[in-house]
């Protein structure tokens, strides 16, 4: 039997080298637990069939929503973007986050941009 141990989120975040490149570090049923570093913005997008949870580990994350609404999250806070809701995460300074998403969630939904990272690449060594 192999020894069990917890996942060190800070250590996992130290391994993230590129902004907006989520990295799968765990799985709970049909949900991936991912870590990422953000800086600037990526693209307005939605996930038609999946909710997406952003948990801020460090920094301040702004999530723009329709109708000029915005959610501002600081370390220790999270927000769930409901399925089908357009959103645009913005990090004015580097932000470290944990994402919890269904395994079927595409990085930028149906919007494909240069920074879109396929789930296969997010999995890395986690398989």
C-alpha positions as CSV (number, residue, x, y, z in Angstrom):
1,X,0.0,0.0,0.0
2,X,1.4,3.4,-0.9
3,X,1.6,6.2,1.6
4,X,-1.2,8.8,1.4
5,X,-0.4,12.5,1.6
6,X,-2.2,15.8,1.1
7,X,-1.7,18.1,-1.9
8,X,0.3,21.2,-1.2
9,X,-1.4,24.0,-3.1
10,X,1.5,26.4,-2.7
11,X,4.0,23.9,-4.0
12,X,1.7,23.1,-7.0
13,X,1.4,26.8,-7.8
14,X,5.2,27.2,-7.7
15,X,5.3,24.7,-10.6
16,X,3.0,26.8,-12.8
17,X,5.2,28.7,-15.2
18,X,2.8,30.4,-17.6
19,X,-0.1,32.7,-16.8
20,X,-3.6,31.4,-17.8
21,X,-2.4,27.8,-18.0
22,X,-4.4,25.7,-15.6
23,X,-2.8,22.6,-14.2
24,X,-4.9,19.7,-12.9
25,X,-3.7,18.7,-9.4
26,X,-6.7,16.5,-8.3
27,X,-10.0,15.0,-9.1
28,X,-13.2,14.7,-7.1
29,X,-15.7,12.5,-8.9
30,X,-16.4,14.3,-12.2
31,X,-14.6,17.5,-11.1
32,X,-11.0,18.6,-11.7
33,X,-9.2,20.6,-9.1
34,X,-6.8,22.9,-10.9
35,X,-4.2,25.6,-10.0
36,X,-3.3,28.6,-12.2
37,X,-1.6,31.9,-12.1
38,X,-3.3,34.8,-13.9
39,X,-2.1,38.2,-15.1
40,X,-4.0,40.5,-17.4
41,X,-7.0,39.1,-19.1
42,X,-7.7,36.2,-21.5
43,X,-11.1,36.5,-23.2
44,X,-14.8,36.8,-22.6
45,X,-16.3,33.3,-22.7
46,X,-18.9,31.0,-21.1
47,X,-19.3,27.4,-20.4
48,X,-22.7,26.3,-21.7
49,X,-23.1,23.2,-19.6
50,X,-20.8,23.7,-16.6
51,X,-20.4,25.9,-13.6
52,X,-16.9,27.1,-12.8
53,X,-15.5,27.9,-9.3
54,X,-12.7,30.4,-8.8
55,X,-11.0,30.3,-5.4
56,X,-8.3,33.1,-4.9
57,X,-5.2,31.9,-3.1
58,X,-3.3,35.2,-3.4
59,X,-3.9,38.5,-5.1
60,X,-7.1,40.2,-6.2
61,X,-9.2,38.8,-9.1
62,X,-11.9,40.7,-10.9
63,X,-14.5,38.8,-12.8
64,X,-16.5,40.9,-15.2
65,X,-20.0,39.7,-15.9
66,X,-22.8,40.9,-18.2
67,X,-24.6,44.2,-17.6
68,X,-21.4,45.8,-16.3
69,X,-21.5,43.7,-13.1
70,X,-18.2,42.7,-11.6
71,X,-17.2,40.4,-8.7
72,X,-14.0,41.3,-6.9
73,X,-12.3,38.4,-5.0
74,X,-9.3,38.5,-2.6
75,X,-7.3,35.7,-1.0
76,X,-9.6,33.1,0.7
77,X,-12.7,34.1,-1.3
78,X,-14.4,32.2,-4.1
79,X,-17.1,32.7,-6.7
80,X,-19.1,30.3,-8.8
81,X,-19.8,31.4,-12.3
82,X,-23.1,29.7,-13.3
83,X,-23.2,27.7,-16.5
84,X,-24.0,29.8,-19.6
85,X,-22.9,33.1,-18.0
86,X,-20.4,35.1,-20.0
87,X,-17.4,36.1,-17.8
88,X,-14.0,37.7,-18.2
89,X,-11.5,37.2,-15.4
90,X,-9.0,40.0,-15.0
91,X,-5.9,40.1,-12.8
92,X,-4.3,43.6,-12.7
93,X,-1.4,42.0,-10.7
94,X,-0.5,38.3,-10.5
95,X,-3.2,36.2,-8.9
96,X,-2.9,32.6,-7.8
97,X,-6.2,30.6,-7.9
98,X,-7.7,27.2,-7.5
99,X,-10.3,26.2,-10.1
100,X,-12.9,23.5,-9.6
101,X,-14.5,22.5,-12.9
102,X,-16.3,19.6,-14.4
103,X,-13.9,17.3,-16.4
104,X,-15.8,18.4,-19.5
105,X,-15.1,22.1,-19.1
106,X,-13.2,23.6,-22.0
107,X,-10.7,26.3,-20.9
108,X,-12.3,29.2,-22.8
109,X,-15.7,27.5,-23.7
110,X,-16.4,27.7,-27.4
111,X,-14.1,30.6,-27.8
112,X,-10.7,29.6,-29.1
113,X,-7.8,32.1,-28.8
114,X,-4.0,31.8,-28.8
115,X,-4.0,31.3,-25.0
116,X,-6.6,28.5,-25.0
117,X,-5.2,25.4,-23.2
118,X,-6.8,22.0,-24.1
119,X,-7.7,19.8,-21.1
120,X,-5.1,17.2,-22.2
121,X,-2.3,19.7,-21.7
122,X,-3.8,20.8,-18.4
123,X,-3.6,17.2,-17.2
124,X,0.2,17.1,-17.6
125,X,1.5,14.3,-15.4
126,X,-1.9,13.9,-13.6
127,X,-3.5,10.8,-15.1
